[in-house]
């Protein structure tokens, strides 16, 4: 009896192939993941065909300077919020004109959490087809694991968004 070995594409490979098939481009703005999402996308040979720019906007000042996030938004909602990642994703689209933009902001820990926003809190912002959505997740684990889980979720969600919009 012979068995076939099935190669399962990585999430970044699936994302790349979907983006290529639709002739779309992506840009990222990352805070808590520090470029890990862009790095995963760039792991795929030929990624320069889909990724335009990647920003690591770790501090609030960087978000203001690079993405024109309003100081008023930080005062009202904070950097780890749906409002922040939506504004990040929308302003990133204005800067790069990419069909898809992905923004992340969260608390990877082990410190920095509060009762309202505990360690592991991550907000994701996606801009696609003139719509912006924010998704909240809470992950558990070490700092590194939280960052990895956040990038995994971002890729899964991006694939779902692309598949659900024809």
N, C-alpha and C positions, 0 to 999 in steps of 0.2 A: 504494500500500500504506500503510495507516494503522498506526501503532504506538500501543499503549497505554502511558501512563506509569504505572508502578506506584510507589506511595508505600510505602516501607518504614518501618514505625514504629520509632522509637528504642527502645532497650532499656528506658528508663524508661517510655515509653508502653506497651510490651508488659506491663511489670510492673504498671503502674497498671490497665490493662484487666483483667488477670488477678485482681488484688486486688479490684477493684470487682465482678467477676462472682461472686466467692466471698464477698463481703461481709466481707473480712478487713481487719485494721489492722496496721500495722508501726511499730516503733520501732527506732532505731539507736543504737549506741554506738561511736564512732570514735576511734581514736588517730592512727595515721600518716596517715590520709586527712583528718583535720581538718575533718570536716563535708561533704566532697565528695560522699559517697554520699547524704546527706540532701538536699543541694543538687540533685543530679540528679533525685531523686524529686520534689522540689518544683518542678522545671522544668515539670512537667506541670500544665496548668490543672485545677483540681479536686482537687489533691493533698491538700487538707485533709480529703477524704473517706476517705483511707487512712492518712495518717501522723499518729501521735499525738504523739510526742516524739522529739527527736534530741539526743543528748548528745555533746559533744566531751570525752572523758576522756583528755587527752593525757598527763598525769603519773600516776605511780603513786598519789600522794596524791588526785588527782581520782577515780581508779578506786575507791579505798577510800571516799572521802567520798560520791560520787554513786551508786556501784553496789555498795557493801558488799563489795568484793573483799577477801579475807583477806590480811593481811600475810604469813602463813605460805605462801600460794600463791606470792607474789612471791619469797620466800626460796628456795623449793624449785624453782620452774619459770621464774620471770621473767615480765615483762609480755608478751614476744613468745613465746607458747606456746599450744598447744592447750588446756591447762588454764585459762589465763587467759581466752581468748575464750569458752570454754564457760561459765565462771562469769559472765562479763560478759553473755552472751546469756540465761542462766537468771535472773540477778538483774534484768536489764532486763524480762524477762517478769513477774516478781513485782511490779515497780514500775508497769508500764504495763498489764498484762493483755492485751497485744496477742497475736494469734494467731501472728504471726511477729516475731521479733526478730533483728537482725543486728548482730554485733560484729566489729570489725577491730582488729588490733594488729600493728605491724610496724616495719621499719627502712627508711625511704625514702631515707636517705643525704643527702648523699654520705659523711657520717661516721657513726660509731656501730655499725658492723658488727664482728663478731668471726668467727673461723674457724668457730665452731659456729653462729652466726647472722649470716651475711653481709648486707650491704646488699642490699635487694630481698626479704628474707624477710618474708612477710606470713602471718598466721594469721587465718582467718575462722571465726566462730562463728555458727551458725544454730539458733535454737530454733523448733520448729514441731511441733504435735500431740504435745506432751509428750515430744518427743525433741530432744536437743541433739547436734549434730555439729560437729566442728572439721575444717577443711581447711587444709592448708599449701600455699603456693605460693611460688615464687621468681621474681621479675621482674627484668629488666635494663633499664638506661636511666638517664635523669636522675631526680632527685627528683620532678619534676612528672610524668614519664611513669610512674614506679612508682606514684604515687598514682592516676593516671588508670586504669592497668591494673587496679589493685586494685578500684576502684569498678566497673569494667566486669565483672570476674570476679564480684564480689559480686552484681550484678544478674542476670547469667547464671545463677549458681548458685541464687539465690532463685527465679527463674522455673522452673528445673528441679525444685527441691524442690516448688513449688506444683503443677506439672504431674504429678509422680509420686505425689502423694497426693490421692486423690479425695475 
